Amino acid sequence: MTHPFHPLFGREFELLAYRHNWGEHRVYFLDESGEPRSIPAQFTSACPEDPFVVLAAGRSSFHPQDLRELADLLEEMER
């Protein structure tokens, strides 16, 4: 688990499956009690790092697409 705010951060689990469900890539694993669980693949090392995040190297907190969407939302709210 690589997401710094996830409660299982730093833990390792055996990957059971990698699927595209509910509009996102998800990984499936067995938790400590043997129950199957799924989480977004981006919370794990099973998903490649986002190229923008790698290139930004901590210098940008927001993706350009997110900023564009925010600008559009603010523009819509002003109307």
C-alpha positions as CSV (number, residue, x, y, z in Angstrom):
1,M,0.0,0.0,0.0
2,T,1.7,3.2,-1.1
3,H,-1.0,5.9,-0.5
4,P,0.3,7.8,2.5
5,F,-3.1,8.4,4.1
6,H,-4.5,4.9,3.7
7,P,-4.7,3.0,7.0
8,L,-2.8,0.0,5.4
9,F,0.1,2.3,4.2
10,G,3.4,0.4,4.1
11,R,1.7,-3.1,4.3
12,E,2.3,-5.7,1.6
13,F,-0.4,-8.0,0.3
14,E,-0.5,-10.7,-2.4
15,L,-2.2,-9.4,-5.6
16,L,-5.1,-11.6,-6.5
17,A,-6.4,-9.6,-9.5
18,Y,-6.1,-6.3,-11.3
19,R,-9.3,-5.2,-13.0
20,H,-11.1,-2.1,-14.4
21,N,-14.3,-1.8,-12.4
22,W,-16.5,1.1,-11.5
23,G,-14.7,3.4,-13.9
24,E,-11.2,2.9,-12.4
25,H,-8.5,0.3,-12.1
26,R,-8.7,-1.7,-8.9
27,V,-6.6,-4.3,-7.2
28,Y,-7.9,-7.3,-5.3
29,F,-6.2,-8.9,-2.3
30,L,-7.0,-10.9,0.8
31,D,-6.8,-8.9,4.0
32,E,-5.4,-10.1,7.3
33,S,-8.5,-12.1,8.1
34,G,-8.5,-13.8,4.7
35,E,-11.4,-11.7,3.3
36,P,-11.2,-10.4,-0.3
37,R,-10.9,-6.6,-0.6
38,S,-10.4,-4.2,-3.4
39,I,-8.9,-0.7,-3.5
40,P,-8.0,1.7,-6.3
41,A,-4.9,0.6,-8.0
42,Q,-3.4,4.1,-7.7
43,F,-3.2,3.5,-4.0
44,T,-0.6,0.7,-4.6
45,S,2.6,0.0,-6.4
46,A,0.7,-2.2,-8.9
47,C,-0.2,1.0,-10.8
48,P,2.5,2.9,-12.7
49,E,3.3,6.3,-11.3
50,D,1.4,9.3,-12.9
51,P,3.9,10.9,-15.3
52,F,2.8,14.4,-14.3
53,V,3.5,13.7,-10.6
54,V,6.9,12.3,-11.5
55,L,7.8,15.3,-13.7
56,A,6.4,17.8,-11.2
57,A,8.6,16.3,-8.5
58,G,6.5,18.0,-5.7
59,R,6.5,21.4,-7.4
60,S,2.8,21.3,-8.3
61,S,-0.1,20.3,-6.1
62,F,-2.6,20.1,-8.9
63,H,-2.9,18.5,-12.3
64,P,-3.5,20.9,-15.1
65,Q,-6.7,19.1,-16.0
66,D,-8.0,19.6,-12.5
67,L,-7.2,23.3,-12.6
68,R,-9.0,23.6,-15.9
69,E,-12.1,21.9,-14.5
70,L,-12.0,24.2,-11.4
71,A,-11.7,27.2,-13.6
72,D,-14.7,26.0,-15.7
73,L,-16.7,25.4,-12.5
74,L,-15.9,28.9,-11.2
75,E,-16.8,30.4,-14.5
76,E,-20.1,28.6,-14.5
77,M,-20.9,29.7,-10.9
78,E,-20.3,33.3,-11.8
79,R,-23.0,33.1,-14.5
